Amino acid sequence: MEDVDPESLKTAAERLLQKIGNGAVVLGSVPEAGKVSIVAAFSAEVNKKGLQAVKFVGAIAKICGGGGGGRPNLAQAGGRDASKLPEALAKAQSDLHSALI
């Protein structure tokens, strides 16, 4: 998602998770030049499978030169290398697919 501030990205992730119910949502944005924002929202069922949003988003954010924090079900991260966001999101998709399927 382009030009979405971190708070709006968090709101979008929470709403998408509410719509899908059981699952995981990972969204990324470049809210301003050189900045990356990533949000992960996981349902309780995903947490029960051993995945925590806070650990997951932190690992993904490292690809973009950043880090994050939050809770097992909802976490946010930032980074400094916006050119790496597609790579980070591709890794998120791959890691989630491997863990949940």
C-alpha positions in Angstrom: 0.0 0.0 0.0 1.5 3.3 -1.1 1.7 6.4 1.0 -0.2 5.0 4.0 0.9 6.2 7.4 1.6 3.5 10.1 -1.6 4.1 12.1 -3.8 3.7 9.0 -1.8 0.6 8.0 -2.5 -0.9 11.5 -6.2 -0.1 11.2 -6.4 -1.7 7.7 -4.7 -4.8 9.0 -7.0 -5.1 11.9 -10.1 -4.7 9.7 -8.9 -7.2 7.1 -8.2 -9.7 9.9 -11.8 -9.2 11.2 -13.1 -9.9 7.7 -11.1 -13.1 7.2 -11.5 -14.3 10.8 -8.9 -17.1 11.1 -5.6 -16.1 9.5 -2.8 -13.7 9.2 -2.5 -10.3 7.5 0.8 -8.6 6.7 0.8 -5.2 5.1 3.6 -2.8 4.1 3.8 0.8 3.1 6.3 3.5 2.2 4.7 6.4 4.1 7.5 8.8 3.1 10.7 8.7 1.1 13.2 6.3 2.7 10.8 5.0 5.3 9.1 1.6 5.6 6.1 0.6 7.7 5.0 -3.0 8.2 2.1 -4.4 10.2 1.3 -8.0 11.1 -2.1 -9.1 12.5 -2.5 -12.7 13.5 -5.7 -14.5 14.7 -5.6 -16.5 17.9 -5.6 -19.7 15.8 -2.4 -18.6 14.1 -0.9 -17.8 17.5 -1.8 -21.3 18.7 0.3 -22.7 15.8 3.3 -21.0 17.4 3.5 -17.8 15.3 3.7 -14.5 17.1 3.2 -11.3 15.1 5.8 -9.4 17.2 8.6 -11.9 16.4 7.4 -12.3 12.8 7.3 -8.6 11.9 10.6 -8.0 13.6 12.3 -10.6 11.4 10.7 -9.2 8.3 11.6 -5.6 9.1 15.3 -6.5 9.4 15.3 -7.0 5.6 14.4 -3.3 5.4 17.0 -2.2 7.9 14.6 -1.8 10.8 12.9 -3.5 13.7 9.6 -3.5 15.5 7.5 -4.4 18.5 4.0 -5.2 19.6 2.0 -8.2 20.9 1.6 -11.8 19.7 -1.5 -10.9 17.7 -0.6 -7.4 16.4 2.8 -5.8 15.8 4.3 -2.9 13.8 7.7 -2.3 12.5 9.7 0.3 10.6 12.7 0.3 8.3 14.9 2.7 6.4 15.3 0.9 3.1 12.1 1.2 1.1 13.7 -0.6 -1.9 13.7 -3.8 0.2 9.9 -3.8 1.0 8.9 -6.1 -1.9 11.5 -8.6 -0.8 10.3 -8.4 2.8 6.7 -8.9 1.9 7.6 -11.8 -0.4 9.5 -13.4 2.5 6.5 -12.8 4.8 4.2 -14.5 2.3 6.5 -17.5 1.9 7.1 -17.9 5.7 3.4 -17.7 6.4 2.5 -20.2 3.7 5.1 -22.6 5.0 4.0 -22.3 8.6 0.2 -22.4 8.0 -0.3 -24.9 5.2 
